[in-house]
């Protein structure tokens, strides 16, 4: 029963975090819009039917039934149609006209000057970037709490595991055969929980130092001092020359041109490090955020291929890519599973949930900057294009071309919304039938 409650609690924490992130994203749009005098009719979290709302001043604040985003309704998002334009019939033209009609309804009598499209370009850009900026601020704050407050799992100088025997890395089994030689670490009396203090008189500050000594000392006895149960214990161990995989700087096994793991002959004791939480300096926060932004940019640039992989896994026998895209359902499941693992300390589980919310805010930041309507990046691109047109018109002494008619992009907006909806359905289905496993 406790596990079920923890599972539900993990999901609720992440859902609340997502809702707050969406709400703050929209506040990032709302505040500069009001400061610049634009009339804001609605501030809503979610889409679809309104669950509840309250009007304060000229703005209605509320929550809608479908929690997949949010919006603020600003007066005059689209400029009026040019006079003398040719009227056309058709589905896409109807979409444009419906958008113009709905846009005209947001402009109240006496507020004709309080419209979005009449603002200077830089003010429109500030309004549209306000949402992603809020996500960036949230991500930085949460990453700071996770890295500097809780810390990250890193290799310690404490022994976490001791192998019973020597098995080559290329062996088809990692179990000890009857004739297998006893691992030097176990033979020397090294135990899990021992903290390595010195090797051959050199103080050991990190696990890589210990590994370096061991790998280059095959056949040579090493004097090892460990801390065990509060007292120092001196041991002697002689590494054996054995076959190990070559590991790169990211911790992955190096492969050759034929995609086969590369091995090398090195000294081996048969001991592994334990992980421990280590608080990071403040200087580590921005690089962590930047790295996450880079990962999300790479994911979006390769999104079509990634979605094909998701579809193949969801409808076929293949496994999901653990670094691939997930839906809100997948995020909630991961949060629930992590929270319900009783072998992990509670504060570490809470840190993981904060990390999920921080990463989601980075994803919202990057995704909203994609230069397609109706995303924030699409509105920014429209405003910048208008500035470019006006600059060249002024440079060549031509007539001011006026505001960019973004209403003409409504069919593209319609297509983007359909694609996003289809993507969401696919990811939700995949997260239900073939979820990404933890670890």
Secondary structure, 3 states (H helix, E strand, C coil): CHHHHHHHHHHHHHHHHHHHHHHHHHHHHHHHHHHCCCCEEEEEEEEEEEEEEEEECCEEEEEEEEEEEEEEEECCCCCCCCCCCCCCCCHHHHHHHHHHHHHHHCCCCCCCCCCHHHCCHHHHHHHHHHHHHHHHHHHHHHHHHHHHHHCEEEEEEEEEEECCECCCCCCCCCCCCCCCCECHHHHHCCCCCCEEEEECCEECCCHHHHHHHHHCCCCCEEEEEEEECCEEEEEEEECEEEEEECECCCCCECECCCCCECEEEEEECCEEEEEEEECCCCHHHHHHHHHHHHHHHHHHHCHHHHHHHHHHHHHCCCCCCCCCCCCHHHHHHHHHHHHCCCCCCHHHHHHHHHHHHHHHHHHHHHHHCCCCCCCHHHHHHHHHHHHHHHHHHHHCCCCCCCCCCHHHHHHHHHHHHHHHHHHHHHHHHHHHHCCCCCC
